[in-house]
């Protein structure tokens, strides 16, 4: 069961955070160049609906994995829960900001009708997205280290290092 859970956690994290990173780094600049900021905004309003739904599933899967992993390093477990909590808080903010941004647009989410508050809220949305991405990157790093430790990888690594006399 551990292997299946880890595989599913990895896949949902890749879909969510990998999708976010690809969308931010490639799709948004390309779409803006081809469609203009307004056209790209219409697409983004819909894509973020899916990213938020995927994020909710991913956070649930990550919480389950965190609960079940037996990492011998309790400090790393605390760090992982902390990163998960930051990602969860940011996710709540993103959903709230998304609702606010939608309220400033027409019913079809094709045009911004109330521009004055839209752009400051959009900046907060971008900052929350960035903080969430950093928290998820840290969580992914600490998770793979926890998995290795749970599987005894660090014990074997340390024993090998002790035998060879090398220090890292």
N, C-alpha and C positions, 0 to 999 in steps of 0.2 A: 504493500500500500504506500510506503514511503516514496518509492520511485515514481509511482503514478501521481501522487500528490505534488511532488517536486516538479514533475514534468508539466502538470497543469498550471501550477503557480508560475513557472517560467514562461509558459506560452501566453498566459493572460497578461503578465507583466510586459512581455515583448509586444504584444498587440497594443496595449494601452500606452506605455511609455515610448516604445519604438514608433508607434503610429503618431504620437504627439510630436516626437522629434523630427520624423520625416515630414510631417505636415508643416511644422514650423520652419524647418530649414529649406525645404524644396517646394512644396505646394504653394504656400503663401507668397513667396517672392515671385514664382512663376505665374501664378494666377493674377497677382497684382500687375505684373508687367503686361499680361495679355488682356485682362478684363478691367483693369483699373481698381482702385481701392474699394469703390462701391460694389463692383461685381464680385470681387474676392470676398467682401464682407457678407454678401448674400450666401455664398458657399460656406464660409466659416460658421455662420449662424446655425447651419444644419449639421455640419461635421462635428461641432462641439456638443451637439445633442448626443451623438453616438459616443464620442470620447467620454462624456460624463457618465453614460450608462455603463460603458466598459470599465471605467474607473471604479464605479461602485462594486461591480463584480470582482474586480482585481483586489480591491481593499478587503472585501470579505474573504477571498481566497488567501490573501496574505495573513489576515488575522488568524485564520484556521491553521495555516502552516506555522505561524509564530507560536501558537498555543501547543502544537504537537511536537515541535522540534525540541530535542533534548541537547542543547548546546552546553558543553561543560563550562563555558565562559559566561558567568552570570552578568558581567559588565556589558558584554556584547549583546546579550539578550535585552538588557535595559536600553542600549543604544538603538537596537532594532525596533523595540516598542516605541521609543521616542520618535524615530524617523517615521514609523507608521502613523503615529498620532499627528505629527506635523502634516503628513500627506492627507490624512483624514480631515483635519481642520481646513487645509487649503481646498480640499474637494468641496466641503460645505460652502466655503466662500465662493468658489467658482460657480457652483449651482446658483447661489444667491445673486452674484454679479450677472450671471447669464439671464436670470429672470428680469433683473433691472434693465439690462441692455435691450432685451426683447420689448420691454414696456416703452422704451424710447423709440421703437421702430413701428412701422405700419403693421397691420395684421398679417401680411404675407412675409414680413421680415425682409423686405426688398429695399427700404429706404429708412434712413434715420429721420425721424420727425422732430425730436427734441434734442438738438445738437449740444447745447450748453452742458448738461450733465453727462451726456453719452461718453465723451472722450476721457474725462477724468475717471469714470467708472471703468472704461475699457483699459486704461493704464493700470488700475488696481487689479483687474482681471489678469493682465499680462504679468504683473509682479507675483500674484498668487500662483499662476502657472509655473513661473520660474522657480519659486521656492518649493513647490510641489515636486518639480522635476529633480531638483537637487536632493530633496528628502528621499525620493524614490531611487536615485542613483546610489546614495549612501545605503539605503535599505537593501538594494540588490547586492552591493559589495559585502555588507555584513552577513547577508543571508548565505551567499556562497561560501563564506568563511565558516559560518555556523554549520553548514552541511558537511563541510570537510572535517570539522572538529567532531561532529556527531558520529561520523563514519570512522573515526580513529585516525584520520589523515595527519593531524598535527602530531600525534604521539609517534607515529612512524617517522615522520619528517624530523622531529626532534631527536629521536633515537639515532637516526642516520647521521644527523649533524654532530651528535655527541661522539659517535664512533669515528668520524673523519676528523674531528677536532676543529671543524670550521664554525665560524660564528657569522650570523647574518645581522 
